Amino acid sequence: MKAMKKYNVNGRVVIYNTYQAYLMSTHKRLSDDMERAKREGYQFACKLVRGAYLTLERERASLKGYRSPVWGTIEETHASYETCLRSVLAEGVATGRAEVLLGSHNEESIRLAVLLMSELGLRPGRSPVYFGQLLGMADHITFTLGNNGYPAYKYVPYGLVQEVIPYLLRRAQENASVMSGAKADAGLLRSEIWRRFLAGLSLTGRSKNA
């Protein structure tokens, strides 16, 4: 927050902070931090994610003897994410005081974000609302957003294999919809391969006729 206060000034946004919706304290912290940025005169910017350290958080809480800081069910986490999403768009972006990158592979969350943007008059590509998915996951979401003018990014984790693989497994564990998204991606790939195959046959037929 100190770095945000120092660098997110004069219309420039450099520093983003990540807010993990699976933590029960996230919505309050998000609201408090947006209010603080407004009060102290700097631009608030955040990356909103569900969170990828569920098991680790619970194990640490059990080991240290304090209450688990994460929601008890995935439904509660989904609700938390949507609450945070509504707040940052309505109270931050729509008022010109915030930027947000929505890191999600969940189709329902993306649909809600697009709907809220429309209701709030936040035009795709003209408003500081960005979308991000992990490279190789939910490509059908990323491409659909990009094709409709929404700034969409693919991010790539890098590092030692023993560090990256557990990270990727946590991301997959975080959101069961990733697997359905993978099936959707596979279906799109099959359709595209078939389309190109038929197009190739058509071109071959025309060449012979010529």
N, C-alpha and C positions, 0 to 999 in steps of 0.2 A: 504493500500500500504506500510505503514511503517512496518507492521508485515510481509508482504511478503518479503520485503527487508531484514529483520532480520532473518527469518526462512527458506526461500526458497533458500538455498545456498548449495554448495558442493554436488550437485546431489540429494538433498532431497527436496521434495515439501510437505509443510504442510498447507499453507494458500491458499485458493481460494477466489476469489471475484466474486459476481454475477452481470451479465450484462443483463439488461432487454431490449429486442429489441423493445418494443412498445414505448420507449422513443426516441424522435427524435435526442437526443444528443449521443446515445449509441455508434454508430459506430466510431465517432470521439474519444470518451473517450477510447474505446477499443484500437484503433490504437495508441493513445497517450500513454496509459499505457503499451502497449507492447514495444513501442519504449523506454520508460523510463526504463523498466526492462532490455532491451538490453544495454542501455547506462550505467546503474548503476551496471550491472553484477549480477543480480539475476534471478531466474527462475519465469516466469510469469505463473499463473494458474487461470483459470476462469470457472464458470458455466454459460452457455449461455441459457437463457430462453426467452419466449415471454413477460411474465409479467402478474401479476394477480390482479392488483389494478387499472384497467382502470377507473372505475366509481369514485373511491376515488380520483384519480389524477385530473380528470376533475372537480369534485366538489370543491376540494381545490383551484384549479386555479381560478374558478369562484368566490369563496368566497374571495380570496386574491386579485383578480383583475389583474392577470397576464395571459399571453397566456398559453393555455394547452400545457404541455410538451410532450403529447403522439400523435402518428400518428392519423390522422382522420378516417382512414378505416382499416379494417382487412387486406386488400390486401397490404397496405403500411407496415403494421407490418410484414407480411410474407416476403415482399421484404427486409425489414431491417434485419430480422433474417438471411435470406440467405446471405446477404452481410457480416454480421458479421461472419457467419459460414465460408465463403470463406476466409476471412481475417485471422481468427485465425488458420485455418488449413494450409494455404499457407505461411503466414508470420511468424507464430509462431511454430506450431507443426512440420511442414516439415523442419524447420531450426534447430530444436532441442532446441528451446528457450521457448516453452510453452507446457502446458498441458490443456486439456479442457474436461469438462463434459457437454454433450449436453442434457439438460433437455427438452424433447419435446414429446408430444403425437401425433404429426403431421407426418403421413406416408411420405408425400412428402419431408419434411425436413430430415427425416431419410434416405430416398433413396438418396437424394442429398449428404448427409454426406458420405454414403458408396461409392458412385460414386467418389466423390472428393478424398477420402482416396485411392481408387484404382489408380486414375490418378496421385496422388502424391507419390505413393509407400509406403503408410502407412499401414502396415500389421495389421490386427485385432489381438488383444492380445499382439502385439509386440510394438505398438505405444501408447503413452499416450492420447488416445481418448476414452472416456467413455460415456455411455448412461444411462439415468435415467428416469423412469416413476413412477408416483404415484401408490402405491399399490391399486389394484382393477381397474386401468384404463390402457387401451392399453396393456393388457397382451400379446396379439398376437404379438405385436411389440417386447416386451421384450424377449419373448421366442424365436422368430425367430432370433433376434440378438444373444442371448446366444447360440443357437444351431449352429450358424455359427462362433463361436469363438470371437465375439465382447463382451468386458466387459460391461455387462448390469446390472443395479441395480434397485431395487424397494425401494422407500423411504416412510416412514410412519410418517405423521404429528401426533403430540400428544399434549394434553393439555385439557383445560376445553371445554366442549361441545359447549358453547356459543362462543368460539373462533375458534374451529376447523371446525364446520359446515359452517360458512361464508367463511372460507378459501377454503374448498372443493367446495363450490358453485362458488367461483371466479375462481377456476381452471377449472371447467366445462364451465363457461362462456367465459373464455379466448380463448378456441379453440373448435369450433363447431365440429371438426373432432373427438372429444372425444366420442360423441354419436354414430357416425358411427363405431368407434372402439369398443364401447360396444356391438353393434350389431354383429360385427365380432367375438368378444370374445364369445358371446352367441352361434353363429353358430358353432364355434370350439368346445365348450362344448357339444353341441348336437351331433356333429359328433363323439366325443370321447365316449360319453355315449353309442351311438348306436354301435360303434366299440366294446366296452367292452361287451355289451349285446350279440352281435353276437359271439364274442369269447367265452363267457360263454356257449352259446348254443352248440358251436362246441365241447368244452371240455366235456359237459354233454353227447353229442352224442357218443363221443369216449369212455367215461367211460362205457356207457351201452353196447357198442359193445364188450368191453374188457370182 
